[in-house]
Amino acid sequence: MKRILSVSFVIALVVVACSRSTVANKEPVIPRRETSTTSTADSTTVVSQPAELTDVASISLGKTVFETRCGRCHGLKNTSDYTAERWNGILKSMTPRARLTLTEIQQVTAYVKANAKK
């Protein structure tokens, strides 16, 4: 009888320890994008869109960031499948999840827009 109780206790302990409710489910902290604020006499404007880069070096670096950081979590999209406007929406939702820096955001944006569907 003691053996059955001991085994039952150990099994119950293992089940409770391995259940989902006891495992910490912390949501990842997504850092805010770097923004700049400009003031005028009558209003304050917050600019959250990064400046666009169009040089070949930035586009090349953007391809590297796109392949390494975006391909980490899911299959890579073909950049020519979407228009530049559609890429704006995709990048707006995905760059915080990928935790890209402002420079990386600019580079990836330059890459996908240079290769976007015309």
N, C-alpha and C positions, 0 to 999 in steps of 0.2 A: 504494500500500500504506500509506503514511504517513497519507494522508487517511482511509482506512477505519479505521485504528487510532485516529486522533484523534477521529473521529466516534463510534466505539464507546466510547471512554473518556468522552467528554462525556455520552453517553446513560446509561452506567452510573453516572456521577456524579450525574446528575439523578434517576435511579431510586432510588439509595441515599439521597440527600438528602430525597426526598419520601416515603420509606417510613414507615409508622406507627411502626416500632420506634425511629426516630430522633427522633420528635416527643415532647416531654415530655408525659407523661400524669399530671400531678399531680391527685390527688383534692382537691376543695375542702375546706378546713378548716371544719367546722361548729362554731360556738361553742357552749359549754355554756349551758344555761338558767340564769338567775339562780335561786338557791335560798336558802332561809333555814333556819337550824338553831335548834331550840329544845331546851333542856336541862331535864330534870327530875331529881329525886334519883336515880332508878333507871335512866334511859335517855336517849338522845339521839335525836331524831326529825328527819329531813330532810324538809322540805316542798317539793315541786317543782311542785305545782299552783298556778297563779296565782289570786289571789282573783277571784271573778266580779264583773263590773260589770253593772248593770242599768239605768243611767240612759240617757235618750234620746241625749244627746251621745256617750256611749261607743259606743252601738249605731250611730249615724250614722258616727262615725269608723271603726268596725269594718267597715262596708260599704265605705268608701273603701279601706281597707287590703286587704280581701278582693279587691276588683275590681282593684286595681293590682298587688299583690304576688303573689296567687295566680293571677291571670290571665296573669301574665308567662310562665309555663312551660307551662301547659295550659289547656284550656277550663274555664270556671267551672262548678261544680256548682250545681244548683238547691238552695238551702238547705232547701226544704220536702220534698226527696226523702228525707232522712235524719232519724232521730230524734236527740234531744240526746245520747243515749248513743253512737250511731254516730258523731256528730260528734266526741265525745271522742277516739275512736280515730284518726279522720282527722287531727284537729288535732295529736295527739301525734306522729304520724309526719311531718306536713308542715311544722309551724312551724320545726323546726331547718333544714330544707332551704331554706325561704324566708328564713332568717336574721332572723326577727322579734324585736324587743325584747320585754321582758316586758310593757310597756304595749300594744304592738301585739297580742300574743297575747291579752291580756285583752279588748281591743276586738273582735278578730275572733271570739273565743269568745262574747262578748255578742251580736254580730250574728247568728251562725249559730244560736245557741240560741234567740234571740228569734223566729227565723223557721223553726225546725225543725218537722218533722212531729210533731204532738201524739199 
